[in-house]
Amino acid sequence: MRALIQRVTEASISIESEPYSKIGTGLLILLGIESDDTEEDVLWLTGKVAKIRIFDDGAGQMNLSLSDICGEVLVVSQFTLHANTKKGNRPSFIRAARPEHAIPLYEKFISAIEKEIGKPVSTGKFGASMQVSLTNDGPVTIWIDSRNRE
């Protein structure tokens, strides 16, 4: 399971030019689910994301977590995070989980992150063509992969 997290001052999703969801200061999480991912990956990743200290304290140092700043979260499923570009110029997505495996793990991720931070999160719509807008703060963008545990 891969997450590309971005520290944002705002982020939003539109579907077919209609507003779908929006957050203020917090994290935009692009979530890629692989066919071998399990609930263990969900729990490890949500714990890591919820506790990562990438928000500035009073001295301008990244010492605060999402909970420390009462930040918001927007989770977007993104199978393209598992693109393989080793051969040729057209990415392969063979490692990305099929919807019947990915949707339950996506939903578990959302529930687990809500439990970790103690509040609801906003989401995209699984499988939809979405337009994602954001203001990356910093910019701060971090890649986390449950396979590597880094």
Stockholm file with secondary structure:
# STOCKHOLM 1.0

chainA/1-150         MRALIQRVTEASISIESEPYSKIGTGLLILLGIESDDTEEDVLWLTGKVAKIRIFDDGAGQMNLSLSDICGEVLVVSQFTLHANTKKGNRPSFIRAARPEHAIPLYEKFISAIEKEIGKPVSTGKFGASMQVSLTNDGPVTIWIDSRNRE
#=GR chainA/1-150 SS CEEEEEEEEEEEEEETTEEEEEESSEEEEEEECBTTCCHHHHHHHHHHHHHCCCEECTTSCEEECTTTTTCEEEEEECGGGGCBCSSSSSCBCTTBCCHHHHHHHHHHHHHHHHHHHTSCCEECCTTSCEEEEEEEEEEEEEEEETTTTC
#=GC SS_cons         CEEEEEEEEEEEEEETTEEEEEESSEEEEEEECBTTCCHHHHHHHHHHHHHCCCEECTTSCEEECTTTTTCEEEEEECGGGGCBCSSSSSCBCTTBCCHHHHHHHHHHHHHHHHHHHTSCCEECCTTSCEEEEEEEEEEEEEEEETTTTC
//
